[in-house]
Amino acid sequence: MQTKNNVIVRHASGTLGGQVVAREWKGRPYLANRPSYPRDREFSEEQLCQQERFEDATAYGKALIQLDQVPEIYHQKAESARLTAYNIAIRDFLKPPVIRDIGVDGYTGKPGEEIVVRARDDTEVIAVHVVIRNDGEVVEEGDAVRDRFNQSLWRYVTVEENGLSGTTIEALATDRPGNVASGEVEL
């Protein structure tokens, strides 16, 4: 049932009569049954881990607001999603970035060649670090540069000579809250 300017639910929040909960989601009021949980329920290890992560996420969001250091991108995303910057901060904390691809087609082991990393995040990837190893030993490493036309592409230009046999290339993507995702390709 949809309501428009209904005087009963327009500004209501909380529990009514211990049975119904009035809430607002994305600017729209709604009523729902009050949730019930057994008093003696036990949480699994995975549930406890998630609860801890959520506590850390809310602490991150609160700290940004208290220190008045909320990134502008959080405000932009909040406005378009009809949420708050605090909600966006929590979501960003809980969802790490993803390495979609490590492009090594043009890499032959010579200096000056480009390795392209495709990294995504629901908010923003702020850094990508590339590590090139040969038989487990680090040959070189450094930060990739974001492509100015495609924000999900990061380019790393090699500086060292390297034989391709036994080479692995690892990319590490970092988002604003400090979550790190890694991807690796073997040549």
C-alpha positions as CSV (number, residue, x, y, z in Angstrom):
1,M,0.0,0.0,0.0
2,Q,1.4,3.4,-1.0
3,T,0.8,6.5,1.1
4,K,1.2,10.1,0.1
5,N,1.1,12.8,2.8
6,N,-0.6,10.4,5.2
7,V,-0.8,12.2,8.5
8,I,-0.5,8.9,10.4
9,V,2.8,7.7,9.0
10,R,4.3,10.9,7.6
11,H,6.6,11.7,10.5
12,A,6.3,8.5,12.6
13,S,9.2,6.5,13.7
14,G,9.7,3.8,16.3
15,T,7.4,1.2,17.8
16,L,3.7,1.6,18.0
17,G,1.9,-0.4,20.7
18,G,4.8,-2.9,20.8
19,Q,3.6,-4.5,17.6
20,V,4.2,-2.2,14.7
21,V,7.4,-0.4,13.7
22,A,7.2,2.9,11.8
23,R,10.2,3.6,9.6
24,E,11.4,5.7,6.7
25,W,13.4,4.3,3.9
26,K,14.7,6.5,1.1
27,G,12.3,9.3,2.0
28,R,9.2,7.1,2.1
29,P,7.4,6.1,5.3
30,Y,6.3,2.6,5.9
31,L,4.9,0.3,8.7
32,A,6.2,-3.2,9.4
33,N,5.7,-5.9,11.9
34,R,8.0,-5.6,14.9
35,P,10.8,-8.2,14.5
36,S,11.0,-10.9,17.2
37,Y,14.0,-12.9,18.1
38,P,14.5,-15.8,20.6
39,R,16.2,-14.5,23.8
40,D,18.6,-17.5,23.9
41,R,19.7,-17.4,20.3
42,E,23.4,-18.0,19.6
43,F,25.3,-16.4,16.8
44,S,27.6,-18.4,14.5
45,E,31.3,-17.4,14.2
46,E,30.5,-15.8,10.8
47,Q,27.7,-13.8,12.2
48,L,29.9,-12.6,15.1
49,C,32.6,-11.6,12.5
50,Q,30.1,-9.6,10.5
51,Q,28.7,-7.9,13.6
52,E,32.3,-6.8,14.5
53,R,32.9,-5.6,10.9
54,F,29.7,-3.6,11.1
55,E,30.8,-2.0,14.4
56,D,34.1,-1.1,12.8
57,A,32.1,0.4,9.8
58,T,29.9,2.5,12.0
59,A,33.0,3.7,14.0
60,Y,34.6,4.7,10.6
61,G,31.4,6.6,9.6
62,K,31.1,8.4,12.9
63,A,34.7,9.4,13.0
64,L,34.5,11.0,9.5
65,I,31.5,13.0,10.6
66,Q,32.9,14.0,14.0
67,L,36.2,15.1,12.5
68,D,34.3,16.8,9.7
69,Q,36.3,14.8,7.1
70,V,33.6,13.3,5.0
71,P,34.9,13.0,1.4
72,E,32.9,14.9,-1.2
73,I,32.2,11.7,-3.1
74,Y,30.3,10.3,-0.1
75,H,28.0,13.4,-0.2
76,Q,27.5,13.0,-4.0
77,K,26.7,9.3,-3.7
78,A,24.4,10.0,-0.8
79,E,22.4,12.6,-2.6
80,S,21.9,10.4,-5.7
81,A,20.9,7.4,-3.6
82,R,18.7,9.4,-1.1
83,L,20.9,8.2,1.8
84,T,23.2,10.0,4.1
85,A,27.0,10.4,3.7
86,Y,27.2,8.3,6.9
87,N,25.3,5.4,5.2
88,I,27.7,5.6,2.2
89,A,30.7,5.5,4.5
90,I,29.4,2.4,6.2
91,R,28.7,0.7,2.8
92,D,32.1,1.7,1.5
93,F,33.8,0.2,4.6
94,L,31.9,-3.1,4.3
95,K,32.5,-3.5,0.5
96,P,36.1,-3.9,-0.5
97,P,37.4,-3.1,-4.1
98,V,37.7,-5.7,-6.7
99,I,40.5,-6.3,-9.2
100,R,38.7,-7.1,-12.5
101,D,41.7,-7.7,-14.7
102,I,45.5,-7.3,-15.0
103,G,46.3,-6.6,-18.6
104,V,49.8,-7.9,-19.5
105,D,49.4,-8.3,-23.3
106,G,52.0,-5.6,-24.0
107,Y,54.5,-6.8,-21.3
108,T,57.5,-8.7,-22.6
109,G,59.8,-8.0,-19.6
110,K,61.4,-4.8,-21.0
111,P,61.5,-1.4,-19.2
112,G,59.0,1.2,-20.4
113,E,56.2,-1.4,-21.0
114,E,52.7,-0.9,-19.6
115,I,50.7,-3.1,-17.3
116,V,47.0,-2.1,-17.1
117,V,44.9,-2.9,-14.0
118,R,41.1,-2.7,-14.0
119,A,40.0,-2.1,-10.4
120,R,36.5,-1.2,-9.3
121,D,34.8,-0.2,-6.0
122,D,31.3,0.9,-5.2
123,T,32.6,4.3,-4.2
124,E,36.2,4.8,-5.3
125,V,39.6,3.1,-5.6
126,I,42.2,5.5,-4.4
127,A,45.4,3.6,-5.2
128,V,46.7,0.6,-7.1
129,H,50.1,-0.9,-6.3
130,V,51.9,-3.3,-8.7
131,V,54.4,-5.9,-7.7
132,I,56.4,-7.9,-10.3
133,R,58.1,-11.1,-9.0
134,N,60.3,-13.6,-10.8
135,D,60.7,-17.0,-9.0
136,G,59.3,-15.4,-5.8
137,E,61.9,-12.5,-5.8
138,V,60.6,-8.9,-6.2
139,V,61.9,-7.5,-9.5
140,E,60.2,-4.2,-9.1
141,E,57.1,-2.6,-7.6
142,G,55.4,0.8,-7.6
143,D,52.2,2.7,-7.8
144,A,50.0,2.7,-10.9
145,V,48.6,5.9,-12.2
146,R,44.8,6.3,-12.8
147,D,43.7,6.7,-16.4
148,R,42.4,10.2,-16.8
149,F,39.5,9.1,-19.1
150,N,38.5,5.8,-17.5
151,Q,38.5,5.9,-13.6
152,S,38.6,2.1,-13.3
153,L,41.8,1.8,-15.3
154,W,45.3,2.1,-13.7
155,R,48.5,2.1,-15.7
156,Y,51.9,1.0,-14.4
157,V,55.0,1.5,-16.6
158,T,57.8,-1.0,-15.9
159,V,61.4,0.2,-15.2
160,E,63.4,-3.0,-14.8
161,E,64.5,-5.8,-17.2
162,N,62.8,-9.1,-16.4
163,G,62.7,-12.6,-17.9
164,L,59.1,-13.7,-18.3
165,S,59.6,-17.3,-17.2
166,G,58.5,-17.7,-13.6
167,T,57.1,-14.1,-13.5
168,T,54.0,-13.2,-11.5
169,I,52.4,-9.8,-11.4
170,E,50.3,-8.8,-8.4
171,A,48.0,-5.8,-8.2
172,L,46.7,-4.4,-4.9
173,A,43.8,-2.0,-5.0
174,T,42.9,0.2,-2.0
175,D,39.7,2.1,-1.3
176,R,39.0,5.1,1.0
177,P,38.4,3.1,4.2
178,G,41.7,1.1,3.6
179,N,40.2,-2.2,2.3
180,V,42.7,-3.9,0.0
181,A,41.9,-6.3,-2.8
182,S,44.6,-8.3,-4.6
183,G,44.8,-10.0,-7.9
184,E,47.6,-11.9,-9.5
185,V,48.5,-13.2,-13.0
186,E,51.3,-15.7,-13.8
187,L,53.2,-15.4,-17.1
